[in-house]
Every structure is written in structure tokens, then in C-alpha cells.
């Protein structure tokens, strides 16, 4: 009897739950297990008829769009205005220092043009701060200079991620055969109109009077309507990912603050509890294992170039401000992956802007970072915090 998609998903989610609980002991996100399962299936996939089906593809794509929606929803433009100048400068210096090294590597080793190389380099340089915050909290260093700088850089990093997503999905997407300039312009006009409409709602809104839905369920349905409207507008030009991102930003902009937390929890539960694991499974399935085996040295090269450039940039820019050991810790912590970079790389692959070889190397190096960074970061904090030297207050 052939396994159907429902039995497949049941077994998959059980594995994600079991393996994820194990990973969480080491401060590694449990959802990371879905990427590893996909990587294993990429070696030999007995469920090819299921994972290549239109149903699975739809669920995976919806998972990616919901992740982008959450990224947009978590952006707080007002909070960005309050970020200290040193944090902003540090973010730009550290991220773009690594991006330049990464872009140079991709251009000369993988032979992509400079524009594609730069987008991939910057996307790979972004920070997965969600991995670090639980560790900082466990060791009671959230309120130290180290903790505040990591959180601040991770917050401002979201702005860079949005810029890269817009560039990668929209302007670079013009190179894809599935898109045309007229369709892109039509999509931009429609999406901007949606944002302007949201802005008008702000002008006439008083807290708790406008858009104060009586039930969370009603607000959730309204949010889904906005999400799919923006995705639909973006679909005309093949930039549905940009639509999902802007839908999150617009909802965060005009929803009452008292209801934002409720709807965010609902959307995150649906996304991370069901759709996102399927998306990360598809990310792992798309790996070219034969290429990785034959070119593992490239994975190691990308890993070390990224790690060294991040450490070096953090040290030379922040060591005088927070101390040498804190700057080393920050460089290690900011190397955490498993964030928006995975989504960007997948979008570039699906639009035929990068090939499976580069995609596989980037994702494989991200897997190494996600496995190593939480363990090393935790071990160093535990070791250095308990000695005479203390984390800077």
C-alpha cells in the first residue's frame, strides 16, 4: 500500500517533534530538525512522488510566504528610530564587511556576476538572532553591553533583510524569464497603494476604536485576507514573496497595539507549527548531495570565510567599546544562521538566479553554523563568565 501525503506528514511531524526536543537542549531551534530531515531525504528519497506533488509544493510555498509575513510583522519602524547610532554603524560595518568578502568569494569561485554575488553575500551575512536570545537570557547577560548590542544589531539587521528581500525578489527577479518589467511595475503600484491605504487608516485611528475586533479569530481572518490580497497583487509579476513581506509590515503599522501581540502569536503558531517545517523540509530536499560530496571543500571554505570575516569585523569595530572578549563573543554569536538568509537563497534558486551547486553550499554551511554556534557561544559564555573576568555591564 502506497503511503499518502497525510501519512507522510504524520510521520514527518512526529520526527520533527522528537528530534526537535533533542536539539532544543543545545539551544538549537527545534524546527531546524525539519531541514536535517530534508537533507537526509535528499540522499535517498523513497517519498519522491509525494514531495514532488503539487500539494506538497503548495504547502511549502505557503510556509515560505508565512515566514516572510512574520518577518514583516515583526518590524517595528518606530523602534528602529530609537536605536543608538553606534548600533546602526556596527550593523552596517559588520554585515557589509562579511558581505563584501562573501560576494568576492562567490564571484571568483562560483563565477556569478557581481550583482547576484552581492545579494547572496549580504543575505548570507544576516543574523539569526532568534537563536541567541534564549542563550543570553539563560546566562543572565541580556542587559549587559554584549547582550544589548547583539539584540540591537539583530533588530536593525531586520531592516537590511527587508532591503535585500526587495532587491532579490523584485529587481533581480526581472532577470527571470517568468517576470517582465511591466508586470513588476504593476505589482509595485498595487503594493504601494496597499501601504498607502494602511497609512490612511492610521490617520483616522484612535487606539482601541478602529480595527478593534471583538475576537482574536476575527482579527486572524482579517489578517489572512490582507496577506492573501498582497500575495495576489504580487503574483501578477512573480513577486508574491514581496507581497507577503509588505502585508506583514502594513498590518503591524495600522493594527491597534493592544491586538498586535494576539495576532502575532496566532500567526506564529500556525506558521511554525505546520507550514514552516514543510518549507524547511523542501529546502533540505533541494540539496545536491552528490555535488556537496565532491565539493565539500567549498562548504568548508564558505564557512571559514564567513566566520573569520564576522569575527574580524566585530573585533576591530567593537573591541574598544565593549572589550576584547565581548567582541569575540559577539562575532561568534552574530554568525548564527537559520534566518531570512535561507528564504532568500531558496527564492533565488526557484527563480533560476543561482544554480543548485551554490545553493547547496550555502545551505550546507548554514547547517554547520546552526549546529556549532549555539554550542560554542554557550560554552564560552559559561567559561568566561565564571572567571575573574566578567561580562561588561
N, C-alpha and C positions, 0 to 999 in steps of 0.2 A: 504494500500500500504506500503510495507516494505521499510524502509529507506536504501538507498545505501551508499557506503563509501564516495561518493562525497558530498552528502547532510550532512552526519555526519561531515565531515571535515569542511564544510562551517559553520555549527553551532558551532563547536569547536573553530575555529579561531575567530569567532565573539565574543565568550565568553572570549577567551584569550585577545583579544583587549580591551574589556570593563573592565574586572576585572583587567587586567594588568595596565591600566591607573590609576585605583584607587590605586593599590599597589605602583606605582611609586611616588605618592605623599608622601609616607613614606619612600622613598629611598630603597624600596624593588624591585628587578628586576621584570619587567612585565612578563617575561617568567615563573616566579615562579607560576603564576596562572594556568599554564598547569598541574603542579604537583598537585595542590589542586583539580583541576577538576578530575584528575585521582583518587585521594583519595576518593572523593565523589562517583565516579562511582564504586569504589571498594566495597562500602557498598551495592549498588544495581545497577547492570549494565544492562539496557534494550537493550544495543547495543552489547551484547556478541558475536553475530555472526560476527560482523564487527571487533571488537577489537581482536578476536581470529583468524581472517583470515590471510592467507599468505601475502596478500597485506599490511595489517597493520603492520605485523611483519617485513616485508622488509623495510618499511618506517621508523619504529622505530630503526631498526638496523643500517640503513644508517645514521640516526640522531646521534646515538652514535659514529659511525666512523668519521663523520664530526667534532663532538666535539673534539675527540682525535686528529684529523688532525690540528685543530685550536690550540689546546694546544701545539702540537709540533711546529707549525708555529710561535707561539709567543715566543718560547725560543730563546733568543739571547745569544749564548755561549760567544761571545766577551764581552758583557755587564756583564756577570757573573764574568769574571776575574777581573773586576774593583770594585766589591762590597767589602766594607770595612770588615776587619776581625771581628770587633765587631758584624756586622750584621750576618755574617756567623755563629759565635759562638752562638748568640742569637737564630737564627733559629733552629739550631740543639738542643740546650738546651730546648727551649720551646716546639718544636714539639715532640721530643722524650720523654720529661718528661710526656706530656699528653699521648703519645703512650704507654708508659710503664704502666701507670695507666689504660688506656683503655684495653690493652691486658690482664692485670691481671684480670680485671672485666669480660671480655669475656671468659677467660679460666675457671674461677671458677664458674661463674654464668650460662654461656651458654654451658660450657663443650666442648669447641673446643680445639684442640691441640695447642701448643704454636706457631707454625709457622703461622697457619691461624689466630690465635688471634692477633699476632703481625702485620700482614699485614692489618687486619681490623682496629686495633688500630692506626697504622700510617696513614692509608688512612683517618680515621675519624679526625685525628689531623691536617690535611692540612687546609689551609686558603683560604677562598673565598674573596680575596682582591678586586675583581671587585665590590663588594657591598660597600666597604669602600671608594674607591677613589672619587666617586661623593660627598660623605658626607664631606670628607676632603676638597674638592675643594669649596664646598658651604660655609664652615666656614672659608675659607682662612687660613688653617693650613697645607697645603701641604708642605710648605717649612720650617716648624718647625721641631725640632728634632723628635717629635712624628710622624708627617706625613712622614718624610723621613725614619724612622725606620719601620713603617708599610708597606710602599711601598717596602723598601729593603727586609724585611722579606718575604713579599708576592712574590717578584721576585725570591728570592733564593728558596723559597718553591716550585717553579715550578720544580726545579731540583729533589727535593725529590719526588714529584708527579710522575715524569718520572721513577725514580728508582722503586717506588712501583708498578707502572703500569707494568713495565717489569717483576718484580718478580711475581706479582699477575697473570699476563696473561700468562707468559711463564713457569716459573719453577713450580709454584703451579698448573698450568694447566696440568702438567704431571699426576697429581692425577686423573684428569677427565678421564672417560672411552673413551671420544671422541678423546683423544690425545695419542700419543706414542712417545717414545724418539727419534726414527729415524726421524719421521716427524718433531719434534721440531728442531732437528739439521739441517735438510734440510732447514727449514724455516729460521733459524738463518743465515746459509751460504748465502742464497738468499738475505736476507735483508741487511746483512753486505756488500755484493757485490754491492747492490744498493747505499749504503752510500759511498763506496769507489769510485764508478763511479762518484757520485756527487762531491767528493773531487777532482778528476782529472779535472773536469770541472773548479773548482776554480783556479787551477794552470795555466790554459790557458785563463782565463777570464780577460778581461780588462773592467772596468766599462763602460757600455753603448754599448760595441761592441759585446759581446757574450750574447745570450739569450735576446736580446733587441727586443722584439716583437713589431710590429707596432701598434697593438690594444690590449686593455685590454681583449677583448673577446678571442683573440688568446691565450694569456697567460693563461686565465682561462681554456680553453680547454686543454692546455698542462699540467696544474696543476692537472686537473681531471685525465688525463692519468697516471701521476705519482702516484696519490693517489690510483687509482684502480689497478695499477701494483703492488704496495706494499701490498695492501689488498689481492690481488690474491695470491701473494707469501706466505703471512701469513696464508691464508686459508688452505693451504695444511696440516698445523699442528694444525689448530684451533686457531691460534693466529693472526687473522685478525686485532684485536684491536691494537696489537703491530705494525703491518704493517702500519696502518693509522697514528699512532703517529710518526713513523720514516719517513713517507712520508712528514709530515709537517716539521720535522727537516731538512731533506735533501733539500727540496725546499728553506727553509729560508737560508740555507747555501750557495747555489750557484746562486740564483737569484740576479740580479742587485739590489742594494739598492733603486735605483730610481723607481723600479717597484714593490717592495715588498708591499708598502702601498696600491697600487691599487688593487693587487690581494687579499690582506688580507681583504679589505673592501668588495670585491665581494663575497668571500667565507663566511665571517661572515654574510652577508645579506642573502645568500641562506640558511645557517645553522640555524641561529637564527630566520629567518623569516618564515621558513617552517618545516625543518626536526627536529630541536632540540625540539620544543614544542611537537611534536608527541612522541619523545623519553621520555620526562619527563611525558607525559600522561601515557605511558606504565609503567613508574616507579611507579606512583601512583596506577595504576590498579593492580600491582603485590602485593600490601599490603594485609596482612592477618588481616582484620579488627576485626574478632572475637578474634584472638589471642591478638591484641592490647587492646581490651576492657577488656579482662580477665587478661592481664599482663601490665596494664598501669603504674603500679609502677616501672616496669623495664625501661620504657621510661623515667620516672622522674629520676630514679637512673642514667641512662646513661647520661642524660642531666646535672645533677648536678656534677657528677664525671668529666665530660669533662670540664664544665665551671670553676669549682673550681681549677682543675689542671692547666688549662691555665692561670687563674688569678694568682695563686700562683707562677708558673714558671716565668711569666712576671715580677711580683713584685720583687722576690728575685734576678733576674738576671739583671734587668734594672733600678731599683729604684734609685740607686746611680748615674747612668749615665744620666737619663732624669727626675728624680724627682718622688715622690710617686704617685701623681695624674696622671701624664702622663703614668706611668707604669700600673696603674689600667685601664686607658682608653685603653691602648694598649692591655691588656689582654682581655678586653671586645670586642674590635674590632677584634682581631685575632680569636675570637670564631665564627666569621661569617662562614657559611657553603654554601651550594649550589654551590659547585665547583666540582673538579675532583673526590672527595670522592663519590659522587652519582654514577658516571660512574663506579668506581672501585667496589663498592658494587653490582651494577647490574651485572657486569661481573662475579663476584664470585658466585652470585645466579644462573646465567644461566649455569655456569659450575658445578653446584651442589657441590660447595665447602662450601657454607653456606646454611642454611635452611631458609624458609620463616619467621620463628619467629624472628631470629636475624636480617634479612634483614628489616623486618617491624619496629623493634625497632629502628634501626639505621636511617632509612629514616624518621620515625616519629619524632625523636629527632632533625634531621636536619631541619625539617619543623618548629619546635618550635624555633630553633636558628635563622632561616631565618626571622621569623616574629618578634622576640623580639630584636635581636642585633641591627639592623639599628635604631629602635626607641629609645632604651636605649642609644646607642652610641651618637646619635644626641642630645638627651636631656641633657646628661652630658656635652658634649662639649659646648652647648649653655649656660648651667648654670655656668660652671666653667670658661668659657672664659670671661664672663661678670662681674665677681667678681674681687676683688683686685688681687687675684692670676691669673696669666696669663700663657698660654701655653709657655713652654720653647722655646726660639729661638735657 
